[in-house]
Amino acid sequence: MNTSDMSSGDTAQAGYSVSRTRAWFSFAMIFLLMMSDYIDRQIIVSLFPHLKEEWNLSDKQLGGLVSVISIVVAIGSIPVALLADKFGRVKSIFLMSSIWSVATISCMFAKSYTQLFAARAVVGLGETGYGSVGAALIAALFPKRLHATLLGAFFAASSVGAVLGVVLGGVIAEHWGWRAAFGAVGFPGLLMALMFLLVPDYKNVIVKLAPAMGGEGGKTKILRMIRTLSKGPTMVLLCIAGSLQMIVVSTLWAWMPSYFNRFHSMPPAQAAKYAAVLVLCGALGAVFWGWVADRVSRRDSSNKLRLLSAITALNAALFIFAFTATLSQSTQYVFILFGGFLMTCTVGVALSAILDVTHPGLRSTGGAVHAFALNLFGLAVGPFLGGVISDHWGLNTALAVIPAVGFIASVVYFWSSKTYPADAATAADIAKESAKDNAATESPARTGTLARA
């Protein structure tokens, strides 16, 4: 479809790649699907007490139902993002969201732990690559001055979705059984998948791979792609730091309903609501810290990474205090909620930095590398590790010990602030060169930066 209206003078001057209306409609759809993604992921945690009772499961097995999604997402994130960068982001997201919604519905019919585990793995298969591909769309459609804020809001959708998943799961299971909860959240996802086909995609950027290193086998091509993706160590450092912080986030998300149920004697539905408030604080924090990062980085873009270094250290200290000090239930809950407000500070800010140091033609892939690390070494680790520690030393011990990895994340974020400026400058130079190449090779009949998927 002709999209010449997308390159109007007003839009270009404002930094948008399309009209403001279409850009914000696209963001709304990307946000809603991210929310659906995490509703489907997190609904399982409020069902833990029901599943434990019905099938006599251990905490390690329950944690595995959460971790398997992150493992599958990690394995498939980079291949899916490469395909999305080549064939189109919008069609890829439509396919992914359709798969995860159908897989969630299929959880209704599981007759054993093994069947439910397999269905949850397919949910992860559908969610593979969504975060990175959605983030690449946001980065292409909106001006850079809004990136950290909007990416923070995008990933805040995961917290909102987790809240809805936990609350809906607890309430629906209490009234109609745990199986009904999966159907209630799966069907709306299919409708949103269809609506996503109205979102505009961006034109693929010419990618010049790094020089060949000998033969042209599959391994050589992958190595060339890696060398092209980003220059310098910043991407690796951000992946390490983000993974460590996601261990903290996923542990709290997965085990707080069970903690309130076991240690404060709350019924499962009430425990789910208390845990949902924690996740909601995380959603607010993701948006707020993204907004702060956009402002502190106006003079020095490295300040946003120094900000993450300070907040992750404070977050670790707060959680350790909350689960080790002798506090009343209400006082402890206040500290936990404040920690929840801090713990998601990294999601949008770190990804904006990742995109800043990534080749402009491989943004989905750069985001996927970040997502791979966060899912496999962060989100997959927290619930399972929490379950293992809980089985041996108790759930309170798990929640007191695991947040300490935030101190290591703090150090690595500070390190990345030192390497970020040079790596971002290199990526900016590549973007300028790619823009010139696109302008030189594009035929008049195909002029326009975006095409409707």
N, C-alpha and C positions, 0 to 999 in steps of 0.2 A: 504494500500500500504506500502511496505517495505521502511523505511526511514533511514536505517543505515548510509547513507551518511551524515545525519544531525548531527551526533555525532562525527565527525572527530576531530582529535587532534587540528588542526588549528582553527576550529570553536569553540571548547570548550575553548581553550586558549584565544580566543578573547572575550569570553563571550556571543557569539551568540548561540541560541538553534538550529539553522539551518544554512545552508550556507549563506554567506553574500548576494549572489544574490537573494535567495528565501526570505530572511528577508526583503530586500529592495523592492522587488516586492510586498510583503505583505503589507508593509507600504504604498506604492503607492496606492494600492487598498483601504486600510482603509482610507487614506487621501481623495481619490476621492469620496468615498461614504459619508464621513462626509461632504464634500463640497456639494454633491447632497442633503443631508439632509437639509442643511441650505439654499440652493437655494429654495427648496420647502417650507421651513418655511417662509423665509423673502420676497419672491416675492410679497406677499400680501400687504406689506407696501407701495410700490410704486404705488399700485392700489387704495389706499385710496381715493384720489381725485375723481377718476372715479366712485367708488362705492358710495361715499357720494352723488355725483350728481345724479346718476341713481336711487338709492333707498332711498335718503334722510335720511341717517344714522347719528346718533350722534357719537361723538368721543368715548363714552363708548362702543357703539356697534362695532366700528372699532377696538378698542383695544381688544375686546373680540375675534375677529378672530385670533389674535396672541396668546392671553393668553390660549385659549382652547387647543392648541397643547401642551403647557407646562404642563397643568393640566393633560391631558391624559398620557403624557410621565411620569410624576411623579407617577401617580397611578399604572402604569404597569411596571415601571422600575425594581423594586425588584423581583417580580415574574418571569419576563422574564429573568433576570440575573441568578436567581436560576436554571431555566430550562436550560439556556445556559451552566452553569457550570456543569450540570449533563449530558446533551445530546450532547454538542458540540457547540462551538462558531460560526464556519463558517456557518453551516447550519442555525443557528438561524439568523445570519446577512443576509443571502440570503433571508430568508422568510420576515424579517422586511423590507428590502429595496424594495422588490417586492411590498409589501402592500403600502408603502408610495408613490411609484411612480404611481401606479394605482389610488390611492386616489387623487393625485395631478391632474392627467388627468381628473378625474371625476368632478373637480371643474369647468371645462369648461362648463358643462351642467347645472349648478345651475340656477334656475329660480327665486330664492328669497333669502333673507338673511338667513332664516332658513336652506335652503338646502345647502348653501355655508358653514354655520357654522357647519353643520353635516359632510360635506366632509372634512373640516379642522380638525375636531375631529378624523376622520379616518386616516388622514395624521399623526397625533400625535400617533395613535395606532401603525402604522407601525414603527415610529421612536423610540418607547419605547425600552429602554435598549441599543440602539446602541452605545452611547458614552461610557458607562461603559464596555460593552463587547469588543468593539474595543480597548479600553485602556488596558484591560487585555491581549489581544493578543500582543500588542506592548510590554508590560512589560515582557511577557514570551519569546518573540522572540529576544529581544535586551538586551545587557549588561546594568547593572544598571547605569553605568556612563553616559549613553545617555538618561536615562528615562525622566528627566525634560525637556530636549531639544526636544525630539521627541514627548512627550505628549503636549508640548507647540505648536509644529508644527501641531500635530493632531487637536488640538482645534483651531489653527489658520485657519484650513480648514473651520471651521464654519464661520469665518469672511470673508474668500475669497468667500465662498458660499453665504453669506449674500450680499456681494458686487455684485456678479453676479446676484443674485435674484433681488436686487433693480434696477440695471441698466437694465437688460434684461426686467424686468417687465415694467419699464417706457418707454423704447424704443419700445417694441413690442406693448404695449397698445396704444401708440401714432399712430402707423401705421396700426395695424390690430385689435385693440380692446383688452380689458382686458381679455376676455376669451381665446384668442389665447396664451397668456403668459403662462397659466398653461400647455397647451399641449407641448409647446416648451421646457419646462424643465422636464416634466414627462417622456417622452419616453426614453431619454438617461439614466435615472435612471434604467430602466429595463435592459438595456444592461450591465451596471456596476454590477447589481445584479447577472447576469449569470456569469460574469467573476470572481466574488468573490469566486466561487466554486473551483478555482485553488489555493486558499490561504491555507497554512498548518495550522492545529490546534495543540494545545498542549495537552499532556496526562493529564487526570483528576488526581488530587492529592487526596490521602486518607484524608478524613475529619473525625476527631474524635470529635463528639459533646460534649459539656460540660455535666457533669453528669445530669441524669434525676432529675426532681424536682417533685416527686410524680407520678401522672398518666402520660400516654403517649398520651394524646389528642392532637388535632391540635394546640391549644394554647400553650401547654407545649413544643411541638417540635419547634414552632417559637421562644419561649423564649430561648430554648437551642441553636438554630441557632444564635440568637443575641449575646448570651454570648460567643459563639465560634468565631464569626466574628472578633472581635477586643477587646483587653484589654485596659482599661484606657479611659480617656476622650478625647483624641486627635481627633478621628474621629468625635465626636459630635461637638467639637469646630470648626473644619474645615468646617463642613456642615453649621453651623450658619454663620460663616464669609463669606463663599462663596455665600450663599443665599443673604446676604445683598449686596455684591458687584454686584451680577447678577441683582438685582433690578435696579442699576445704568445702567449697560450695556444694559439691555433689554429696558429700557425707552428711552435711546438715539437711539438705533437701530430702534425702532418702530416709533418714533415721529420726527426725524430730517428731513425726506422728507417733512412732513407737515409743520414743522417750517419754512423751507426755502421757501416753497410755500406761506405761510401766512404772514410772517414777512419781507421777502425780495422780495416778489412779483415775485418769479421765476415760470416759467411754470412747471407742474409736472415732465416732463422728465428731465429738467435741475436740479430741486430740488433733484431728485433721484440720479443724477450723483454726486452732491455735497455731499449728504449723503453717497454715496458709498465710497468716498475718506476717510471719517471718519472711516467707517468699515474696509477699507483696512489698515488704520493706526493701528487698533486693531489687525489685523492679523499679521502685522510686530511686534507689541509689544508683542504678545503672544510668538512668536518664540524668540525674543530678550531677554525677561525677563526669559524665560526658560533656555536659554544659560547662562545668568548671574547667575541664581540660581544654576545651575550645578557647576559653578566655585566657588562661594562664600561658597558652602556647602562642599567643599573638606576637609577642616579641621574640620569644625563643621557643621553637617547636619542641625542643627536648624537654621542656618543663612538664609536658603531659606525662612523660615517663618517670620523671622525678616525683610527680604527684602520686603515681601508682606505687612507687617504692615506699613512700611515707604511709599511705593508707593501708597497704597489705601488712606492714609491720604492726600498725595499730590494731588492725583487725585480728591478727593472731593473738595479740596480748589480751584483747577483750574476751575472746572465746575461751581461752585458757583460764582466765579469771572466773568467768561465768560458770564453768563446770568443775572448778576446784575449790572455790571459796565457799564458806558457809553462808548461804544467803536464803532469804525467804523466797517462796515461789514467785511472788510478784516482782521482787527486786531482780531475781535471776532472769525473769522473762524480759525485763527492760534491757538488761545487758545483752541478751540474746538478740533482741530486735535491733538494737543499735549495731551489733556485729553484722546482722543481716543487711543493714543499710550500707555497710562498708564493703562487704565481701564481693559484691558484683561490680565494683568500681572498674575492673580491668576489661570487661567484655567488649564494649564499644571503643574505648580509647586505644587498647592494644591493637585491635583489628584495623583502626584507622592508620596506625603507625605501620602495620604490616602492608597495607595497600600503598602507603607512601614509598615503601622501599621495593615494591614489586614491579616488574615489567608491565607496562600498561596493557599489553595484549594478553596478559596471563593473570589478570586480577582474580578471576574465579579460582584459578589454580593456586595462587598465593594464599587466598583465604582458605582454600582446602588444606594446604599444608598446615596452617594454623589449626584448623578444625581437626585434622588428623591427630596432631599432638594433644590437643585439649581433650578429645574424646578417648583416645587409647591410653594416654598416660595421666589423665586427670579424671574425667567423668566416669570412666570405666573402673578406675582404681578406688575411688572414695566409697561407694556403696558396698563393694565386695570387701575391701580392707576393713571398713567399719563393722561388717558382719563377722569377719574372722576374729577381730579383737573383742567384739562383744561376746562371742561364743566362749572365749577363753577367760577374759578378765572383766566383762560387763560392759554394757552400752555406755554408761557414764564415763568410763575410762577411755573408750574409743573417741567420744566427743571431746574429751579433754586433751588427748594426745595429738590427734590428727591435725588440728589447726596450726600446730607448731611449724608445719612446712611453709606457712606464710612468711616466716622470717627469711627463709631461703629465697622465696619468690621476690621479696623486697630487695635483696642484694642483687639478684639478676636483673631486675627492672632498672636499678640504678646503673648497672654496667651497660645496659642497652642504651641508656640516655647518652652515653659517651660515643657510641658508634653510629647512632641514628642519623645525625646531620649529614655525614659524608655519604651514607648509603641512600638517603632520600634525595640528595642532590644528583647522584648518578641516575636514579630512576627518573627524575625530572628531565634530565638531558635526553634520555632515551625516548621519553614521551614527545618531546619537541621534534626529535628526528623522525619518529614514527608518523607524527602528524604531517610532516613534509612529504614523506613517502606516500602516504595515503592520498594527499592532495595531488601528487604528481601522477599516480597510477589510476585514479578513479575516473571513469568515463562520465561525461556530462549527464548521460541518461540515468546514472545511478547516484547522482549527487544527493547528499543528505547524510547526516551522522547517525540517524536511527531508522529502524524499520520495524513496523508492527509485526509481532510474532504471529 
